[in-house]
Amino acid sequence: MNRRQVLMATGSGVAALTLAACSQPAPDAGEVSAGTVLISLTEVAVGEAKAVTTADGVEIMVVRSAEDQVHAFSAICTHQGCSVRPEDGELYCPCHGSRFDQSTGEATDGPAEEPLPEVAVAIEDGNVVTA
């Protein structure tokens, strides 16, 4: 093998491993057990959203809409699986520019068309927990 063939073979192998790693499905927000503490209520100001990751690697966006009201969504964009983040009162996907309503999870700007899946949560002992 000459140098060019070795480099091409190595590059192909790395590309294949990278694609395989990217194609692994992320843990689903629906797989989180009820009663899992996500975040302390004091860590989320009214009107804000905070990203949390469970011990199992599930990414969830917790939104506090009032003093005693919280809701949550999967933090995984429904377009191609990138992690969304809070930005200007919305949930924004930096990969392709999708935007989601922070209150409902509905897609407000594409390319994503499907809403972020809701995660049932409640407030217990000053913490936001899965319900």
N, C-alpha and C positions, 0 to 999 in steps of 0.2 A: 504494500500500500504506500502511496506517496502521501506527502503532507496534506495536500488538498483533500484527498479521500478520507483521511483520518479526521480532519476538521469537519467535513460534511457529515460523517457518521456520528461524531460526537454531538454536533449541533442538532441532528435529527433526533438523537436519543434524549437530549435535554428538552427539546420541544415536545416530544411525546410524553415525557414525565410531567412537564408543565401542564399540558392539556388534560392529562389524567387527574392531576391535583385539582384543577379548576372545575372538572366535571363532577367531583364528589358532591353529593347533595348536602347542603347545610342542614343542621338539625332543625326540625320544624317547631315553631312556637306552640303548636297544639300538643307537643309531646311533653311539656313542662307539667310536673305533678302539681296538683292543687296544694296550696299552703306554702309554696316556695316563696321565700322573701326575696323581692327584687331590689328594693331600695328603701331607705328611710324616707318618710314623707317630708321631713325637714330638708332633704337634699333636692327637692323639686319645688321651685317657686310657682305660685299660681300663674298660669298662662305660659309656662315653660314645658319643654319636653327634655327628657334625659334618656340616653341610651344605656342599657344595662346588658350584661352577658351573664347568663346563668352558669353554674358550675359545669353543666353539660355542653356549654358552647352555644346555647340558643340566644340569639340577639333579639332584644325586645326594646321598644320605644315606649317609655312611660310618660304620660301627659297628665298634668294637673290643671284641670279647667276651673276649679274653685277650691276654697279652703278644704272642703270635705268631699271633693269629687275628683276621682282619677279614672283614667282609662288607658288602655295599652294596645299596641299593634306589633305585629312582626316588624322588625327593623330591616327586613330583607325586601328589596325592591322586586315588584312582581314582573318587571321587564326582563332582567337577566341576572337577578340574584345578587346585586351589589348591596352593600350596607347603606341605608339612608341615614341622614343626620339632620338635627334641627337647624333651621336657618330662616330667619325673618318671619317667625310665626308659622312656618310650614315645615314639612319633612321633605328633604331634598336628596336626590340621588346624584352624587357627583360623577358617576360613570357616564350617563347619557342624558342627564338634565331633567329627569322626571321629577315632578313635584306632587305632593300629597297634602290634603287638608289635615292639619294637625288634630282637629276635633273629631273627624270621622274616618280618616284613613283613605278617603276617596281620592283617586287620581285626578289632579286638576290640570296637569300639563304633561304631555307624553314625552317619550314614546310609551310609557306604561299606560295600560288601559284598565287594568284590574286594580281594585283597592288593596291596601295592605290588610292582611288577615287580622281580625281583632283577637286580642288575648283577654280573657275574662280576668279581672283583678278586683281586689277589695282593699279597704284599709283595715288593718288589724294591729292593735298595740303600737300605733305610730309608724307602721311599716306598710308599704304597698306589697301585697302578696297575690299570687295567682289564686283564682277562685275555682 
